[in-house]
């Protein structure tokens, strides 16, 4: 494999560090954070997660529709990666902010808004990114190779994001 081709594969795959890592951080660590640090009951945690998943079910296809119809000098997908990427850190900060309002209702609303912001940013980055792989090349074998590298990065970041905080 040419050095330039390897660089392209690694650059493409590295974007899934956010995808795999954030997925497991939210699924494994976020409910515990909400219960222990923010002090929200499991009932409200379940409601927040349910509302966010419903929101995600609406925004994912909408983002796909939007990116499919985008015309930009950067292409249909890359423009969203560039625009939304700076908001990743902000959304993670808000997601894990230890809201300490005295009112449970205010904490639930703050957590819900934070989670909706996070899922919207994640959608804005990941939906165009996942669609980008089909546009890298029309050759099936090359596309499979790119996606194999992407999957490797995703799995590595998934393991890292769950194992390191536990240590």
Beta strands, then each sheet from edge to edge (+ up, - down):
end
